[in-house]
Structure formats: structure tokens, C-alpha cells
């Protein structure tokens, strides 16, 4: 198991290194050092800022040297390997400070939505498998098809229309339209502001888990060891949740790693609709203002999140299915 974890960690490091090469090639390889510095500084920045960027990043030097500075820094400018994402010259602050301010909002959204879609999808899939062709099975199938076919931004707007606008106009202001309250400042308001965004992000993914869990559970429930457990007098609840569900969880864990990483893309839309000032909302603003240092920082952090999510899914998959450790 330890060797399996080490292999996955080394693979994650290699992938992250490839990401930094691609990001560097996209944003730094250009017609010349002055042009790259001007793009990083912003169109309205004075020439003194452009010259400062060229000196800090070594943009007048060969590309390999520039990439080395990008990773390890140069002079007073720290690099990625030293934990620095650079300076946001457009706003005059470090990229680290901006991301640290916005990251808890995006993490709260992704973590809550992931837990919600995993619980909703797995529970509905198990019920559908235990009672196949029943009213509950057909109902969950219908809901899964509905949410799977509706775009995230449409669902978010529908939820705002029903649970914010209609309820508020009728004197029942249960949900706010936008904004964010930190967890440790007011947990109840934190939950209230995130409930609709959680459901918006979770509904589409939960639909896929319903079908995946149903199919996997149906296969497991027809196995000989399940019939043997029933013949020994084990309770149905114990058979389903202690034996069948664990055996059926392997495809769910694999899908969860993919969806958790992919949720970063969905966060951009959801944060914008609900006015959550997280990384996705900040990325849209940075693109509109051409704030390249902040875009680079968000890209690096987002890529690291995707890689970490898939590494954790691989390790969890190995715990659920010990045969994976031998690969």
C-alpha cells in the first residue's frame, strides 16, 4: 500500500510539472520579453512597471532561464517552488493574498456540493437497486434524466427564481440572492448562503451517480456470496450496507475523483450566478480585465486541485478494492 501511494504521489508531481511547462509556454512564450512584460503588467501600466517585471522575471534571458526563474524565483522575486504565485501588478498585491482570500469560498462550495451529490446519488441508486422496477426506481430514474439534461446555469437561475424571487416577493425571505458569510463568523448564515449553490452544482453529478450506483448494486446483489449471507440469516440492512455497497463502491470512487476535479469548471458558473466571490468569480473578472498574473495563479491552483482530487480518489479506490494496489 505504501509503495502504491508513493507511486501515485510521484505521478502527481510529474503531472504538476508538465502543467507548469504548459502554463509557462502559454503565458510567457511570446514575441519578446518587453511584450510579455507589458501583458503581465496590464495595458495601463507605466513603463517603469514593465521594466521592473522584465528584471524580476528575467524576461530578457533565454527561455530555459526564464522557466527556471518561474519555478525558483530570481532575486527578490520568489518562484512557484518557494510557494509564491507572483505579483498581481494590476491590483498591486500578491497573487497569494488574493487566492487565500477567495479559496475558502470555492472550497466550501465544492466540498459541500461533493458531499451532497455523493449522498443523493448513492442513496437513490441503492434504493433503486434494492427495489427494482418499483415506483421509487422509476421516480429516481426520471429525476436523474431531468437533472442530467439541464445545464448548470439554467438550474441555478430556476432555483433563484423559485426560492429567492418568488418566496421573497411573497414575504418569505428564506434564501439570499447573493453573497457569502464566513463559516466561523456565522455558521447558520454560511449554510443559508451556500445551500442553493450546493444543490445547483450537485444535482447534475448526483444524476450520474444514481444510474451508476443502481447498475453496480444490481450486479453485486446477484452474486453468490450475497445469497449465502441471506441464507445465514444476516439482516438485509447489514447485507446491503456492509457487504454489497462496499463491493459496488469501486466505480463510484473512480467517478467521484473525476467529478471532484471537474467541479472546478462548474464552480465558475455557479459562483457567478449566486454572486460568490470565490476563485471562479475572480477568474472571470481577471479574464475581462486581462489580469494575467491572477489568471496564471488561479490556473496553477486549479490544476493542483484536480491532481490532488484524483490522487485521493486513487488511494481511496485502493482501500476499497485491494487488487488495485498490485497494479
Secondary structure in CASP SS format (residue, H / E / C, confidence):
PFRMAT SS
TARGET T0000
AUTHOR 0000-0000-0000
METHOD secondary structure of the structure
MODEL  1
X C 1.00
X H 1.00
X H 1.00
X H 1.00
X H 1.00
X H 1.00
X H 1.00
X H 1.00
X H 1.00
X H 1.00
X H 1.00
X H 1.00
X H 1.00
X H 1.00
X H 1.00
X H 1.00
X H 1.00
X H 1.00
X H 1.00
X H 1.00
X H 1.00
X H 1.00
X H 1.00
X H 1.00
X H 1.00
X H 1.00
X H 1.00
X H 1.00
X C 1.00
X C 1.00
X C 1.00
X C 1.00
X H 1.00
X H 1.00
X H 1.00
X H 1.00
X H 1.00
X H 1.00
X H 1.00
X H 1.00
X H 1.00
X C 1.00
X C 1.00
X C 1.00
X C 1.00
X C 1.00
X H 1.00
X H 1.00
X H 1.00
X H 1.00
X H 1.00
X H 1.00
X H 1.00
X H 1.00
X H 1.00
X H 1.00
X H 1.00
X C 1.00
X C 1.00
X C 1.00
X C 1.00
X C 1.00
X H 1.00
X H 1.00
X H 1.00
X H 1.00
X H 1.00
X H 1.00
X H 1.00
X H 1.00
X H 1.00
X H 1.00
X C 1.00
X E 1.00
X C 1.00
X C 1.00
X E 1.00
X C 1.00
X C 1.00
X H 1.00
X H 1.00
X H 1.00
X C 1.00
X C 1.00
X C 1.00
X C 1.00
X E 1.00
X E 1.00
X C 1.00
X C 1.00
X C 1.00
X C 1.00
X E 1.00
X E 1.00
X H 1.00
X H 1.00
X H 1.00
X H 1.00
X H 1.00
X H 1.00
X H 1.00
X H 1.00
X H 1.00
X H 1.00
X H 1.00
X H 1.00
X H 1.00
X H 1.00
X H 1.00
X H 1.00
X H 1.00
X H 1.00
X H 1.00
X H 1.00
X H 1.00
X H 1.00
X H 1.00
X H 1.00
X H 1.00
X H 1.00
X H 1.00
X H 1.00
X H 1.00
X H 1.00
X H 1.00
X H 1.00
X H 1.00
X H 1.00
X H 1.00
X H 1.00
X C 1.00
X C 1.00
X C 1.00
X C 1.00
X H 1.00
X H 1.00
X H 1.00
X H 1.00
X H 1.00
X H 1.00
X H 1.00
X H 1.00
X H 1.00
X H 1.00
X H 1.00
X H 1.00
X H 1.00
X H 1.00
X H 1.00
X C 1.00
X C 1.00
X H 1.00
X H 1.00
X H 1.00
X H 1.00
X H 1.00
X H 1.00
X H 1.00
X H 1.00
X H 1.00
X H 1.00
X H 1.00
X H 1.00
X H 1.00
X H 1.00
X H 1.00
X H 1.00
X H 1.00
X H 1.00
X C 1.00
X C 1.00
X C 1.00
X C 1.00
X C 1.00
X C 1.00
X C 1.00
X C 1.00
X C 1.00
X C 1.00
X C 1.00
X C 1.00
X C 1.00
X C 1.00
X C 1.00
X C 1.00
X C 1.00
X H 1.00
X H 1.00
X H 1.00
X H 1.00
X H 1.00
X H 1.00
X H 1.00
X H 1.00
X H 1.00
X H 1.00
X H 1.00
X H 1.00
X H 1.00
X H 1.00
X H 1.00
X H 1.00
X H 1.00
X H 1.00
X H 1.00
X H 1.00
X H 1.00
X H 1.00
X H 1.00
X H 1.00
X H 1.00
X H 1.00
X H 1.00
X H 1.00
X H 1.00
X H 1.00
X H 1.00
X H 1.00
X H 1.00
X H 1.00
X H 1.00
X C 1.00
X C 1.00
X H 1.00
X H 1.00
X H 1.00
X H 1.00
X H 1.00
X H 1.00
X H 1.00
X H 1.00
X C 1.00
X C 1.00
X C 1.00
X C 1.00
X H 1.00
X H 1.00
X H 1.00
X H 1.00
X H 1.00
X H 1.00
X H 1.00
X H 1.00
X H 1.00
X H 1.00
X H 1.00
X H 1.00
X H 1.00
X H 1.00
X H 1.00
X H 1.00
X H 1.00
X H 1.00
X H 1.00
X H 1.00
X H 1.00
X H 1.00
X H 1.00
X H 1.00
X H 1.00
X H 1.00
X H 1.00
X H 1.00
X H 1.00
X H 1.00
X H 1.00
X H 1.00
X H 1.00
X H 1.00
X H 1.00
X H 1.00
X H 1.00
X H 1.00
X H 1.00
X C 1.00
X C 1.00
X C 1.00
X C 1.00
X H 1.00
X H 1.00
X H 1.00
X H 1.00
X H 1.00
X H 1.00
X H 1.00
X H 1.00
X H 1.00
X H 1.00
X H 1.00
X C 1.00
X C 1.00
X H 1.00
X H 1.00
X H 1.00
X H 1.00
X H 1.00
X H 1.00
X H 1.00
X H 1.00
X H 1.00
X H 1.00
X H 1.00
X H 1.00
X H 1.00
X H 1.00
X H 1.00
X H 1.00
X H 1.00
X H 1.00
X H 1.00
X H 1.00
X H 1.00
X H 1.00
X H 1.00
X H 1.00
X H 1.00
X H 1.00
X H 1.00
X H 1.00
X H 1.00
X C 1.00
X H 1.00
X H 1.00
X H 1.00
X H 1.00
X H 1.00
X C 1.00
END
